[in-house]
Amino acid sequence: MILIQGKGVSTGVAIGPLYFYQRAKATITRYEVEDTEAEWGRFKEAQGTAIEQLGELAEKAREEAGDEAALLFETHQMMAEDMEYEEAIQTAIQEMKLNAEAAVTDTAAQFAEMFASMDDPYFQARAADVRDVSSRIIAALTGVVQGGINSPVPVILAVDDLAPSETVQLDKAKILGFITEGGSGSSHTAILARTMGIPAIIGVGDQLKPEYEGKEVIIDGSTGNVTIDADEDARAHLLKKMEEQQKMREMLEQLKGLPNETLDGQRIRVYCNIGGPDDVPAVLSNDAGGVGLFRSEFLYLNCDDFPSEEVQFEAYKKVLADMGGREVVIRTLDIGADKQIGYFNLPKEKTRPLETAPCGSA
């Protein structure tokens, strides 16, 4: 029996064969270009391809996990055409005469290092986003097809780190859970794992060896424990815990329709957050008492131009009608920082790490 300790970021117990993620990697060759305008054109074409792919991923994420998950990829779209990022690549191509692949690679490393060196965990996690966006552009430049899972049975996926786009593209029917060498609890990948209900453990380092592939592994997303080839007692204990979790889910299903009330009669407001009318069915299916936060910025983020007053009125009206009298709290438009909207033409905000972490997030 082999025991490995990581950090659980998405709860649940899962059991299955260990499978190492198959990632296609582009071989980057550095060389000097003569026609810098043509090379800049190569980058712009690859950038456009990447942005289009990210738009498709946003729609897939919206279908599977709602508007908030889709925002991750819409943010990646904005990162791909960020002015400072693009200018750095343009300088590398036109002044340093680097080929596009090398220019993107160097710029990605520069920006990722900048984010990783910040004190705030939120900004540190953005380093992975920059690398993910850049890898997608490089894949478009080199013609490399994204990797995946080639297994006839569902698996526990092992990977060095899993980018948000890779997470969304995974065949969910083949995934029982995943383990990463690195990663962050505040990363978009961890958020997506929790949203999609996939048990996940990060930060196991180099403890996963290639020879473990195919062995039975049990992961516990609440404790961060990874057990490979568990002995009879450990296996029985973890399977019992998995059964208890399933019973808990079934019990919660039975509580739907009952008032949110403590044993001594105190009423509690259990609400959900939404990004638009399409999220309301999930609110109702989970029997929430209302909408705690209708993030109105999604009405703007999902449009190519300012949504009209009529569009906004109809969206709010539909949510209120579908909620059938339950309370709905609408947040005033929240844009800026990582939620930029191009047609607002606002100057880029200067950001700096917070000296203390916020107590909560809106």
C-alpha positions in Angstrom: 0.0 0.0 0.0 1.3 3.4 -1.0 0.1 6.6 0.8 0.6 10.1 -0.7 -0.5 13.3 0.9 -1.7 16.3 -1.1 -4.2 19.1 -0.6 -7.9 18.4 -1.3 -9.7 21.1 -3.2 -12.9 19.4 -4.3 -14.5 16.9 -1.8 -15.6 13.4 -2.4 -14.1 9.9 -2.5 -13.3 8.2 -5.8 -11.8 4.9 -6.7 -10.4 3.7 -10.0 -7.2 3.0 -12.1 -4.5 5.7 -12.1 -4.0 7.3 -15.6 -1.5 9.9 -16.6 -2.8 12.6 -18.8 -1.6 12.5 -22.4 -0.6 16.0 -23.3 0.7 16.8 -26.8 3.6 19.2 -26.5 4.8 21.5 -29.2 8.6 21.6 -29.9 9.6 25.2 -29.9 12.4 26.1 -32.3 14.0 29.6 -32.0 15.2 31.4 -35.1 15.5 34.8 -36.6 12.9 35.9 -39.1 13.5 38.2 -42.1 9.9 39.1 -42.9 8.7 40.4 -39.5 5.4 41.6 -40.9 4.6 38.1 -42.2 5.6 36.6 -38.9 3.4 39.1 -37.1 0.6 38.0 -39.4 1.2 34.4 -38.3 0.8 35.4 -34.7 -2.4 37.3 -35.4 -3.9 34.3 -37.2 -3.0 32.0 -34.4 -4.3 34.5 -31.8 -7.6 34.6 -33.7 -7.8 30.8 -33.7 -7.1 30.6 -30.0 -9.8 33.3 -29.2 -12.3 31.4 -31.3 -11.5 28.1 -29.5 -11.8 29.8 -26.1 -15.3 31.1 -27.2 -16.3 27.5 -27.9 -15.0 26.4 -24.5 -16.9 29.2 -22.8 -20.1 27.9 -24.3 -19.3 24.4 -23.3 -18.5 25.5 -19.8 -21.8 27.5 -19.7 -23.7 24.4 -20.6 -22.0 22.2 -18.0 -21.4 24.6 -15.1 -23.1 27.9 -15.7 -22.1 31.5 -16.5 -19.5 31.8 -13.8 -17.5 28.9 -15.3 -17.9 30.4 -18.8 -16.4 33.7 -17.5 -13.1 31.9 -17.0 -12.7 31.4 -20.7 -14.1 34.8 -21.6 -11.4 36.2 -19.4 -8.9 34.0 -21.2 -10.1 35.5 -24.5 -9.4 39.0 -23.1 -6.0 37.9 -21.9 -5.2 36.6 -25.4 -5.6 40.1 -26.8 -4.5 42.1 -23.8 -2.7 45.2 -25.1 0.5 44.8 -22.9 0.7 41.1 -23.7 0.3 41.7 -27.4 2.7 44.6 -27.5 5.4 42.5 -25.8 5.0 39.8 -28.5 5.0 42.4 -31.2 8.3 43.9 -29.9 9.9 40.5 -29.8 8.9 39.8 -33.4 9.4 43.2 -35.0 12.4 44.5 -33.1 14.2 41.3 -31.9 13.2 39.4 -35.1 12.1 36.4 -33.1 9.8 33.8 -34.7 6.2 33.9 -33.3 6.5 30.7 -31.3 9.6 31.9 -29.4 8.1 35.4 -29.0 4.9 34.0 -27.3 7.0 31.6 -25.2 9.2 34.4 -23.9 6.3 36.7 -23.2 4.4 34.0 -21.4 7.3 33.3 -19.2 7.8 37.0 -18.4 4.1 37.6 -17.6 3.7 34.3 -15.6 6.8 35.2 -13.5 5.3 38.6 -12.8 2.1 37.1 -11.5 3.8 34.3 -9.6 6.0 36.8 -7.7 3.0 38.6 -6.3 1.9 38.1 -2.7 -1.8 37.7 -3.3 -2.9 34.1 -4.0 -5.4 35.3 -6.6 -2.8 37.0 -8.7 -0.4 34.1 -8.2 -3.0 31.8 -9.7 -3.2 34.0 -12.8 0.3 32.8 -13.8 -1.3 29.5 -14.8 -3.9 31.3 -16.9 -1.2 33.2 -18.9 0.6 29.9 -19.6 -2.7 28.3 -20.6 -3.6 31.1 -23.1 0.0 31.2 -24.5 0.1 27.4 -24.9 -3.1 27.6 -26.9 -1.7 30.2 -29.2 1.5 28.1 -29.7 -0.6 25.0 -30.4 -2.4 27.0 -33.2 1.0 28.1 -34.5 2.5 24.6 -34.6 -0.6 22.6 -35.4 -0.4 20.5 -32.3 -3.7 18.9 -31.2 -4.7 19.1 -27.6 -4.1 15.9 -25.5 -6.7 13.8 -23.6 -7.6 10.4 -22.2 -7.3 7.2 -24.1 -8.9 4.7 -21.8 -11.8 2.3 -22.2 -12.8 2.7 -18.5 -13.2 5.7 -16.2 -10.0 6.7 -14.5 -8.4 8.8 -11.7 -6.4 11.3 -13.8 -2.9 12.2 -12.8 -1.3 15.3 -14.3 1.5 17.8 -13.5 -1.1 20.6 -13.5 -4.4 20.9 -15.3 -5.3 24.1 -17.1 -9.0 25.3 -17.0 -9.4 24.7 -20.7 -8.1 21.1 -20.3 -10.5 20.5 -17.5 -13.5 21.6 -19.5 -12.5 19.5 -22.5 -12.1 16.3 -20.5 -14.7 13.6 -21.2 -16.5 13.7 -17.9 -17.7 10.1 -18.4 -14.1 9.0 -18.2 -13.2 11.0 -15.1 -13.6 9.8 -11.5 -11.3 12.4 -10.0 -7.9 13.9 -10.6 -4.6 14.5 -8.9 -2.1 17.2 -9.8 1.6 17.7 -8.9 1.2 21.4 -8.5 -1.7 23.8 -8.6 -3.5 26.2 -6.3 -6.7 26.0 -4.2 -7.7 29.3 -5.7 -7.0 28.4 -9.3 -9.7 28.3 -11.9 -9.1 24.6 -12.3 -9.9 24.0 -8.6 -13.0 26.2 -8.9 -14.2 24.2 -12.0 -13.6 20.9 -10.3 -15.8 21.9 -7.4 -18.5 23.3 -9.7 -18.5 20.1 -11.7 -18.5 17.9 -8.6 -15.2 16.1 -9.5 -13.1 15.0 -6.4 -9.7 16.7 -6.8 -6.3 16.7 -5.0 -3.5 19.1 -5.8 0.1 19.6 -4.7 1.4 15.9 -4.5 4.7 16.9 -6.0 6.8 14.2 -7.5 5.3 11.4 -5.4 3.3 9.9 -8.3 5.6 7.6 -10.3 5.1 6.5 -13.9 5.1 2.8 -12.7 1.9 3.5 -10.7 -0.1 3.9 -13.9 -3.0 1.4 -14.0 -2.8 0.6 -10.3 -6.0 1.0 -8.2 -6.0 4.4 -6.5 -8.5 5.8 -4.0 -8.6 9.6 -3.5 -10.3 11.5 -0.7 -10.8 15.1 -1.8 -11.7 16.2 1.8 -8.4 15.1 3.3 -6.1 15.2 0.4 -5.2 11.5 0.9 -4.1 9.4 -2.1 -4.0 5.6 -1.5 -2.5 3.3 -4.1 -3.1 -0.5 -3.8 -4.9 0.0 -0.5 -4.9 -3.0 1.9 -8.2 -4.6 2.9 -8.8 -2.5 5.9 -8.0 0.9 4.3 -10.0 0.0 1.2 -13.0 -1.0 3.3 -12.8 2.2 5.3 -12.7 4.4 2.2 -15.4 2.6 0.4 -17.6 3.0 3.5 -16.9 6.7 3.5 -17.9 6.8 -0.2 -21.2 5.1 0.6 -21.9 7.5 3.4 -21.3 10.4 1.1 -23.8 8.9 -1.4 -26.3 8.5 1.4 -25.8 12.1 2.4 -26.5 13.2 -1.2 -29.7 11.1 -1.2 -30.7 12.5 2.2 -30.2 16.1 0.9 -32.5 15.2 -2.0 -35.2 14.2 0.5 -34.9 17.6 2.2 -35.9 19.5 -0.9 -39.1 21.4 -0.5 -38.8 21.6 3.3 -38.3 25.0 5.0 -34.6 26.1 5.7 -35.0 26.1 9.5 -32.9 25.1 12.5 -34.2 22.7 15.1 -35.1 25.7 17.4 -37.2 27.3 14.7 -34.7 29.9 13.3 -35.2 30.5 9.6 -32.0 30.6 7.4 -31.7 32.1 4.0 -30.0 29.5 1.7 -29.5 31.3 -1.6 -27.6 30.7 -4.9 -25.6 33.1 -7.1 -26.4 33.4 -10.8 -25.0 35.1 -13.9 -28.2 35.2 -15.9 -31.7 33.7 -16.6 -30.2 30.4 -17.8 -28.9 29.7 -14.3 -32.3 29.8 -12.6 -33.2 26.1 -13.3 -30.2 25.0 -11.3 -31.3 27.3 -8.5 -34.8 25.8 -8.4 -33.6 22.2 -8.8 -31.4 22.7 -5.7 -34.3 24.2 -3.8 -32.5 27.5 -3.0 -34.6 30.0 -1.1 -33.7 32.8 -3.6 -30.9 34.4 -5.5 -28.3 35.9 -3.3 -26.4 37.6 -6.1 -27.5 38.2 -9.7 -24.2 39.3 -11.3 -25.5 41.8 -13.7 -22.1 42.2 -15.4 -22.7 38.9 -17.3 -25.4 40.7 -19.3 -22.6 43.0 -20.6 -19.9 40.3 -20.9 -22.1 38.2 -23.1 -22.7 41.0 -25.6 -20.6 42.6 -28.3 -22.0 46.0 -27.4 -23.9 47.7 -24.6 -27.1 45.7 -23.9 -30.1 47.8 -24.3 -32.4 48.8 -21.5 -35.0 46.4 -23.0 -32.5 43.5 -23.0 -31.7 44.1 -19.4 -35.3 44.6 -18.4 -36.3 41.3 -20.0 -33.5 39.4 -18.3 -34.4 40.7 -14.8 -38.1 40.1 -15.5 -37.5 36.5 -16.6 -35.5 35.7 -13.5 -38.1 37.3 -11.2 -40.9 35.4 -13.0 -39.1 32.1 -13.0 -38.2 32.4 -9.3 -41.9 32.7 -8.5 -41.7 35.3 -5.7 -38.5 34.1 -4.1 -36.1 36.9 -3.2 -33.6 38.1 -5.9 -30.7 40.4 -5.1 -29.2 42.2 -8.2 -25.7 43.5 -8.0 -24.8 46.7 -9.6 -22.5 46.3 -12.7 -19.1 45.0 -11.5 -16.4 45.3 -14.1 -12.6 46.0 -14.1 -9.5 44.0 -13.1 -10.0 40.5 -14.6 -13.5 41.4 -16.0 -12.7 43.8 -18.8 -15.3 44.7 -21.4 -13.7 46.0 -24.6 -16.5 48.3 -25.9 -16.4 50.3 -22.6 -13.0 51.6 -23.8 -11.9 52.1 -20.2 -8.2 52.6 -19.4 -6.4 49.5 -18.1 -6.4 49.5 -14.3 -3.2 49.3 -12.4 -3.4 46.4 -9.9 -1.2 45.5 -7.0 -1.3 42.7 -4.5 -3.4 43.2 -1.4 -1.5 43.3 1.9 -4.2 41.2 3.5 -6.5 38.6 1.9 -10.2 39.5 1.7 -12.5 37.8 4.1 -14.9 36.8 1.3 -15.6 37.5 -2.3 -18.7 39.0 -4.0 
